Each structure stands twice: as structure tokens, then as C-alpha cells.
């Protein structure tokens, strides 16, 4: 046949030319059609999706097992890394500080003699910015107990306003100041201050809500104390309002516990006192005292404090704290009204009235959640609140935490505030900060084994169930293998998938078997990237439960994080026994909507770079001073001029009596220290102190201490020098013995005059010198010895006096100490 092929071909060539042309045209058409049809028919080689080159790279919870090894560009974490109470946090969206969160609060780190501030870009890593407000202690009315600041930017004045309360001295009971808690406002052109008074020539509180104010005609709503001030601008009317917590005596001398008051403002300095109104009563839902509500009466609580007002969709939410702030039950509640000054009705806890609270069963998680503020960042509303710094009790101080706020239906047709917290695990930052929002609700959700009466929308409603009593639903399966499919009608750019665990221990999951991501490889084609075996083990399991009492912690989640990936479907697989139902609290997909995202052609190794952050705590350190053993220098001293030269000096520039400035790295049973002291401003003592003192302290490692000092008296002409020790455990001073432990000297320590104090110590023997004269030789009187716990650090200490220290030196070299004592006329073996 092969041999015959030319003959056949020869016959085909004998056809007419016209026929040949038709044949060629038909053949070309057939080839063209075949070429068009073949891609649609798909050859076996084309049925396999084109995958990206390389290996899909991702990280999970197991890669983020410590508080530092996580992506701070995407998540925040309530680390509690500095002390602050009664916090206010604002987000700045304009000017040089745009993009920063600023935090203010009752500042225990400076003994409440002013207001400190911090800033952060990620709500976790806070940079200390210093003291935003420090009163002029020589002239100011507010000498101590600066509490609960709130800062607002006022566009009309182009200023930042700080509202706060503090103590004003209104008299004396013997030597003890009698004080009144008053409210004031100060201003600054920057969020970090310095804030200054509106009344420098005549310092006084801006507001007076006491019976002494003649503009308040109804004396039954006056109170002798006002704290926790909150400014509010009604977004509907534009009017200004001020809210506060008032307590104490009314105009008739009748005592009242803390309740909330509100007043309309003419401007931020001028209340319309005729509008003053009491908005809450203790233990009742309204001021009519008709329906009771549990607010801790049995626990001795008598507080409605820390008010904050927020408006949304026709409702004014007045939020406040109940229970004592010293207890773990301290929490935030809410009342609702249709106008800024009410009438307000408190919502019962069963009606969703509890916004945020901790649970005593959450051992080592968070304890206490109260005195709050709300933060608006883009479209995200968040709550800032304080909790116990050590996560267990008030004795360790308080710290800042934040969580997100949702609005939910409480079952009575009311929309109420609900906190997705408290949390102690990674939570998504606002999209305004990270660039990625939660887009999970854009997906169509299917689940292969949903339990009856469950709604898949619960998986992506943006609400976390925290307490069993919350009017919030978790999604529960019927048991066995669970496959959750999230389908999108177009490609979305995904970055992180967060699957939240149940609040019910028996329904919790302890790992995700698989997450399949259907990613874009072409205009209409996808391939699958898979993350497997995301286990909740080790440290991450500790963030889900305590592991002992079978109690789940709220907000715990499993995370898969990767580079931007355009996806149109996600499949989550969780294996369980056939009779084991599991519950999911929420699914969050961090991502964004991006038109015409490029297909993925190649995977690279995933990684991220965290921003540099400042230190959350102030550093009080210089060439000579800083940390000594376990003791750290604290606020109150200007160390600028501690430069190691012969003219070096340091200044104590704050009111207060607990500011320690320690000689760096000196902790010893043998030492000699000396310094010259002079009071900088000696017109009067500060903080109402009638017995100011300046001197040098030795503190042992067991906290026992001895203070050698000049008893200045209020006119700074005191001529007595003495010493006082603490009780053995290092608690209170034993002032009762001070008179017999003092001697009179002819000394001067004001203006350009200085007095020199010195201490020498060799084990249990201590010598105290005034102007190089031996004043006291102590041996059995003090509880110092040669043991390790008796080694002492040395610090400067003053009581409410601006003081300069110069010509200071210290040595713990035994030979040098002996030589110094010999030069002062003291012979030692």
C-alpha cells in the first residue's frame, strides 16, 4: 500500500483546479475549527491546574509561641507591660502624630502627682512619652491624686484638652491636710503636652459641683466630691456635655455613694449649671428606684463611676464601672437613653448589660476589667480598660488592655454593646492600622455536619462569646469530620485565617487538620495551597485553657498566616470522633478586596519585619545613678547634669516623698557615701507637707531601710538632723522614735548654702556625719548585718522639697571606707 500511495496521490491531483480550491478552503476551515475547539475539550495534560513554583510557605500558632515572635503589623496582644489605671486612649488622625494611639491614665508610677502618657502604633508596644501634665507645685490648686484623665482634640481651638480630677487642700485637721476632689481641664497644642492651666494668675478648678456653687439651685444634686470626668460632643446636635461621678455630702449634709451626673456645657470651661442632672442611682436601673440591679452591694460596693457616653443609631449608651476597683469583679456596664442627659435605663446583665468583665475561674489570664474608654480607629470601635498588672490582684497595680466592641441584639429588640474580650491572645489590629480587614463575612459558608438549629452566619458575625450568659451563639457541629467551605464570588486577597475556639471545654478543638486555599493561577484558574496539622499545643494551649480546671479562655484561636494570596475558596477540615461535637466561636479572614489581583506564579519563603518600638517604661539612669540590685531609680529627678565632672549635680524637681535615686550598681555591707544638699525653692513645702525632709537612704535587699535626713520644717530653717528606720519588714517608718534620734546643728541649706551629709557602714556598724562631724555612731540600734540580705543600696530621698545634690560620691571598697573613716576621726579595726 505504501508503494501505491503515489498512485493514489496522482489520482487526487487529476481533479479540476476549482475542486482543488474548494477542498483546500474546507481543509483550512476544519483546521481552524479544530484549533478553537481543542482548548474547550481540554486534553488530559491541561486538566491539571497550573501550580505556582516553589513551596507554599506559612506560619501557625506553633511559630508564635512567645509574646515577641508574632507579626505586630497584623495583631495586638494584651501584654500588660507598664502600670496605668483609669485609662483613656485616643487615635490621632491628623498632624505630625497621625497614626499614633496615645494613652493616658492615673499614673501610679509618679504617685499620681501628674499625668503620664504613652504612644503606640499597634496597641501592644507602647513607648513612654513622659509626663504630659505636671502642675506648678508652687502655685497650682491640684497638689496630688491626679486621676482618670481624658484627652480630646478640640478643632475649634486647635488644642488638645485634658480633663481630670485631683485633690485640693481646703483646710487642715491639725497637721493633716483636709482635701476635696475637684475636676479641672488643661490644654496643650500637642497630645504629649505639656498641658497647662487656663488660669495661671488665679489657679482654681474649672468646675464646681458642690453646694457652695450659687448657680446650682437644687442642692440635693450637689456632692462634695467629683471624679472621673468625661467630655462628650453630641454628633446629632453638636452640643457639648460633661459627665462625672459624684459622691459625698449634698447640700443638706446627707452622704451619698458614687453615682453619675451630667451637665450641658456652654463651652468647655463653662457648664450650664441649670441643666445639671443625676443620671443613675446605685442598685437600681433608673433614678426612680423601681427595679433593682446587682452592682455589688453585698460585696460592699457603692460605685457607679468612670462614665463614658457613645452614640449610635438613635441610642445614647452611657457606660460605667461597678463593684470596687480593688476586686476582680470590677466591670463595665451600660445604660441607654434617647437623649444625652436621659432618662437612662441600666440594662440587666441578662439583657446584655455587662459589656466587659473577667471570670474568677480564669486563673492567670486577666483579672478585673473596668474604668474604660472607647477608641474609634477608622470603622473599628475598641474599648480600653484597666486590669490587674500581675493578672491576679490589685496589690501589683493596674495595666492597660484593649479589645474590640460589637453591637448585638440582646433578645429584647435592643442593640447593646458587647466586648470581644477580655483577651490574652493575638487579636487583629484595626484595618486602619494593618491594611487588612475581616472579610470573612463576604464568603458563602457551608458546613457538612452542622448541628440542628445552628446558623452558619454565626461563624462570621464578628462577635465572640465570652461568658456563658452572653446573648451570643457559637456554631456547633453534629460530630465527626467537619469541613467548612468559604466561597467567594470573586477573588479576594487573603493574609491570615483565624479560627476561634469554643468557650466550652468539652466542645473545644485542639487542632486544625487542614486549611486548603484555592488561589489564583490565571484569569479563571486556581490551584490549591494547603496548611496541615495546626496544633494547639505547648504555650499556645495555655492561651486556650489553664489545662487543669477545664476552663476555656475567651479569644483563643488557631492562626494560619501567609503572604498576600488571591483566593476564591477556603476549606477548613477538623477531625473529631463521630459522637464528638465541636464548637467554633468565630472565623476571621484578614484580607482586602483587590481588583484584578495578579495570579500567583511562584511561592517564596514567608516572613515579616516588625517595626522598632520604644521602651514602655521611663529610664531613670545617668552616669552615676540608675539600678542597684533589685532597686530601680524612679521619677522626680533631673539627671541632665550628672556628667562625671567636678560640677556635676542632680535636682529633685517633683512633689512627693517616695522618689528614690539610687547610686548605680552599689549593693554592699561595706560602703561610704556623701553629698551636699540645698533646697532649690524654699518659699514653702509642697503637697501641704509641714515637715519636709531631705537626705540619704540605705535600703537592704530584704527591704528594711534607714533614712538619714535634715528635718527642714515648713520654713526651711529647721536645724535638726536625725535618722529613722523602718519596721523590720521594710514597711512604715518608725517616726515615733525620731525625736530622740535627732540632734541640733547650726546649718543652712537654702539659696547658695549647702549642708553635707555622709553615711559610712561596715556590716552592722553605721556612722552618720553632718558637715564632716560625727553625729551618730550606731551598732545595735539598726537591723543591718553581714548577711547577703542585709546588703544595702543607697539613694537620695526628699520629702516634698525641690533639692539639689552636688559633690556626691560613693565607694564600697573596704580599704577606701576605712581610710575615709580614719580621716573623719573614727578608728576602725
WOPE-V482460 format. One record per residue. N is the residue number from 1. PSI is psi as a letter, one per 30 degrees, with the letter a starting at -180 (NA if undefined). Layout:
# WOPE-V482460
N/PSI
N/PSI
This chain:
# WOPE-V482460
1/e
2/e
3/f
4/f
5/e
6/e
7/e
8/e
9/e
10/e
11/e
12/f
13/f
14/f
15/l
16/l
17/e
18/e
19/e
20/e
21/e
22/e
23/e
24/e
25/e
26/e
27/e
28/e
29/e
30/e
31/e
32/e
33/e
34/e
35/e
36/e
37/e
38/e
39/e
40/e
41/f
42/j
43/l
44/e
45/f
46/f
47/f
48/k
49/k
50/j
51/l
52/l
53/l
54/a
55/k
56/k
57/k
58/l
59/l
60/a
61/e
62/f
63/f
64/h
65/f
66/l
67/f
68/f
69/i
70/l
71/j
72/f
73/f
74/e
75/l
76/l
77/k
78/i
79/f
80/h
81/g
82/l
83/k
84/k
85/l
86/h
87/l
88/k
89/k
90/k
91/k
92/k
93/g
94/l
95/a
96/f
97/g
98/k
99/f
100/k
101/k
102/k
103/k
104/l
105/l
106/k
107/i
108/f
109/f
110/g
111/g
112/g
113/h
114/a
115/k
116/l
117/l
118/l
119/l
120/l
121/f
122/g
123/g
124/e
125/j
126/k
127/k
128/k
129/f
130/a
131/j
132/e
133/k
134/j
135/l
136/j
137/f
138/f
139/f
140/l
141/f
142/j
143/f
144/l
145/h
146/j
147/l
148/h
149/k
150/k
151/k
152/k
153/k
154/j
155/e
156/e
157/f
158/h
159/l
160/k
161/k
162/j
163/k
164/l
165/l
166/l
167/k
168/k
169/k
170/g
171/a
172/k
173/j
174/b
175/f
176/k
177/k
178/k
179/l
180/k
181/k
182/l
183/k
184/l
185/k
186/l
187/l
188/l
189/g
190/l
191/f
192/g
193/a
194/k
195/k
196/l
197/l
198/f
199/i
200/e
201/f
202/i
203/k
204/l
205/k
206/f
207/k
208/j
209/g
210/l
211/f
212/f
213/j
214/f
215/f
216/j
217/f
218/j
219/f
220/f
221/g
222/l
223/l
224/f
225/k
226/k
227/l
228/h
229/k
230/k
231/k
232/k
233/j
234/j
235/f
236/e
237/f
238/g
239/l
240/k
241/l
242/k
243/l
244/l
245/k
246/k
247/l
248/a
249/k
250/a
251/f
252/g
253/g
254/k
255/k
256/k
257/a
258/k
259/l
260/k
261/l
262/l
263/k
264/k
265/k
266/e
267/a
268/f
269/f
270/j
271/k
272/i
273/f
274/f
275/g
276/k
277/k
278/k
279/f
280/l
281/k
282/k
283/g
284/l
285/f
286/l
287/f
288/f
289/h
290/e
291/k
292/l
293/k
294/j
295/g
296/g
297/e
298/f
299/g
300/g
301/k
302/h
303/k
304/j
305/l
306/h
307/l
308/k
309/k
310/k
311/k
312/k
313/h
314/f
315/k
316/k
317/j
318/j
319/k
320/l
321/k
322/l
323/l
324/k
325/f
326/f
327/l
328/f
329/f
330/k
331/l
332/k
333/l
334/k
335/l
336/l
337/l
338/g
339/l
340/e
341/g
342/a
343/k
344/k
345/k
346/k
347/k
348/l
349/e
350/f
351/g
352/g
353/f
354/j
355/e
356/k
357/l
358/l
359/k
360/f
361/f
362/i
363/k
364/g
365/d
366/k
367/k
368/k
369/j
370/a
371/j
372/l
373/l
374/k
375/k
376/j
377/j
378/b
379/f
380/k
381/k
382/l
383/k
384/k
385/l
386/l
387/l
388/k
389/e
390/g
391/g
392/e
393/l
394/f
395/f
396/g
397/a
398/l
399/l
400/k
401/l
402/l
403/l
404/l
405/k
406/l
407/k
408/l
409/k
410/g
411/f
412/g
413/g
414/k
415/k
416/l
417/k
418/k
419/k
420/i
421/a
422/l
423/l
424/i
425/l
426/k
427/k
428/k
429/l
430/k
431/f
432/f
433/e
434/f
435/g
436/k
437/l
438/j
439/g
440/e
441/f
442/f
443/k
444/k
445/k
446/k
447/k
448/f
449/h
450/k
451/l
452/k
453/g
454/k
455/k
456/f
457/f
458/f
459/f
460/h
461/f
462/g
463/k
464/k
465/k
466/e
467/l
468/f
469/f
470/k
471/h
472/k
473/k
474/l
475/k
476/k
477/l
478/f
479/l
480/a
481/k
482/k
483/j
484/k
485/k
486/j
487/k
488/k
489/f
490/l
491/k
492/l
493/j
494/l
495/e
496/k
497/k
498/k
499/j
500/k
501/l
502/l
503/f
504/j
505/e
506/f
507/g
508/l
509/l
510/g
511/l
512/k
513/e
514/k
515/j
516/k
517/j
518/j
519/l
520/k
521/f
522/a
523/e
524/g
525/l
526/l
527/l
528/k
529/k
530/k
531/k
532/l
533/i
534/j
535/k
536/i
537/l
538/b
539/e
540/e
541/e
542/f
543/f
544/e
545/l
546/f
547/f
548/e
549/g
550/h
551/k
552/k
553/k
554/k
555/f
556/k
557/l
558/k
559/k
560/k
561/k
562/l
563/l
564/k
565/j
566/j
567/l
568/g
569/k
570/k
571/k
572/k
573/k
574/j
575/k
576/l
577/l
578/e
579/g
580/j
581/k
582/l
583/k
584/k
585/e
586/l
587/k
588/k
589/j
590/k
591/a
592/l
593/k
594/j
595/k
596/h
597/k
598/k
599/l
600/j
601/f
602/k
603/k
604/l
605/k
606/k
607/l
608/l
609/k
610/k
611/l
612/k
613/l
614/l
615/k
616/f
617/k
618/k
619/j
620/i
621/k
622/a
623/e
624/f
625/l
626/b
627/k
628/j
629/b
630/f
631/k
632/k
633/k
634/a
635/l
636/f
637/k
638/j
639/g
640/e
641/g
642/i
643/g
644/g
645/l
646/f
647/g
648/k
649/l
650/k
651/k
652/j
653/g
654/l
655/l
656/l
657/g
658/g
659/j
660/k
661/j
662/k
663/k
664/k
665/g
666/j
667/j
668/l
669/f
670/k
671/l
672/k
673/k
674/l
675/l
676/k
677/k
678/k
679/k
680/e
681/j
682/g
683/e
684/l
685/l
686/l
687/g
688/g
689/k
690/f
691/i
692/k
693/k
694/k
695/a
696/k
697/k
698/k
699/k
700/l
701/f
702/g
703/f
704/k
705/l
706/k
707/j
708/k
709/l
710/k
711/j
712/f
713/l
714/f
715/g
716/h
717/g
718/k
719/g
720/k
721/k
722/a
723/l
724/k
725/l
726/l
727/l
728/e
729/f
730/g
731/c
732/l
733/k
734/i
735/f
736/f
737/g
738/e
739/e
740/f
741/g
742/l
743/l
744/k
745/l
746/j
747/l
748/k
749/h
750/l
751/b
752/g
753/k
754/k
755/k
756/k
757/k
758/k
759/k
760/k
761/k
762/j
763/c
764/f
765/k
766/k
767/k
768/k
769/k
770/j
771/h
772/g
773/k
774/k
775/e
776/k
777/j
778/k
779/d
780/f
781/f
782/l
783/h
784/k
785/a
786/f
787/l
788/e
789/f
790/f
791/k
792/k
793/l
794/k
795/l
796/l
797/k
798/l
799/j
800/h
801/k
802/j
803/k
804/k
805/k
806/l
807/h
808/k
809/l
810/k
811/k
812/g
813/j
814/e
815/e
816/e
817/e
818/e
819/e
820/e
821/e
822/e
823/f
824/g
825/g
826/k
827/k
828/l
829/NA
